[in-house]
Amino acid sequence: GKDTTLVRNSDALTPSATYDASQWTAFEKDNIDGLGELNATEPPAPFACEVDGQQPKFTTIQDIQGE
């Protein structure tokens, strides 16, 4: 709603490019209770950019475009 503070729920640890209302709890405007806290029981695994256990070979945009 309008003029609310949204706080991510402790069971929603994975980032997402789309908004999912079930991952958030709304509080009154300007509520900073718990700011910076992570109350998760187990932190998510760190992201690793790998293909078959190896770092992938990246191609620059210049190589793709032929510049």
C-alpha positions in Angstrom: 0.0 0.0 0.0 0.9 3.6 0.0 3.3 5.0 2.6 4.4 1.7 4.1 7.8 0.1 4.9 8.3 -3.3 3.3 10.5 -5.8 5.1 11.6 -9.1 3.5 10.4 -12.2 5.4 13.1 -14.3 7.0 12.1 -17.3 4.8 12.7 -15.3 1.6 16.4 -15.4 1.2 16.8 -15.7 -2.6 16.8 -12.4 -4.6 14.3 -12.1 -7.4 13.9 -9.7 -10.3 10.1 -9.7 -9.9 8.0 -8.6 -6.9 6.3 -11.3 -4.9 4.1 -9.9 -2.2 4.3 -13.2 -0.2 8.0 -12.5 0.5 7.3 -9.1 2.2 5.6 -7.8 5.3 4.2 -4.3 5.4 4.7 -2.0 8.4 3.9 1.6 9.1 5.7 4.3 7.2 9.4 4.9 8.1 9.7 1.8 10.4 13.4 0.9 10.8 13.0 -1.8 13.4 15.4 -4.6 12.7 17.2 -2.7 10.0 20.3 -4.6 8.9 19.4 -7.8 10.7 19.3 -11.3 9.2 17.2 -13.6 11.3 17.5 -16.6 9.0 18.3 -19.9 10.5 20.7 -20.8 7.7 22.2 -18.3 5.2 21.8 -19.0 1.5 24.7 -20.5 -0.4 26.9 -17.9 -2.1 26.4 -17.6 -5.9 29.2 -19.1 -8.0 29.3 -18.5 -11.7 30.5 -21.9 -12.9 29.8 -24.3 -15.8 30.6 -28.0 -14.9 32.6 -26.8 -11.9 34.8 -24.5 -13.9 34.6 -20.7 -14.5 33.1 -20.0 -17.9 34.9 -18.2 -20.6 33.5 -14.8 -21.0 33.3 -13.1 -24.4 33.6 -9.3 -24.5 30.9 -7.3 -26.3 33.6 -6.0 -28.7 34.4 -9.5 -29.8 30.7 -10.3 -30.2 30.1 -7.1 -32.3 33.3 -7.4 -34.2 34.8 -4.1 -33.0 
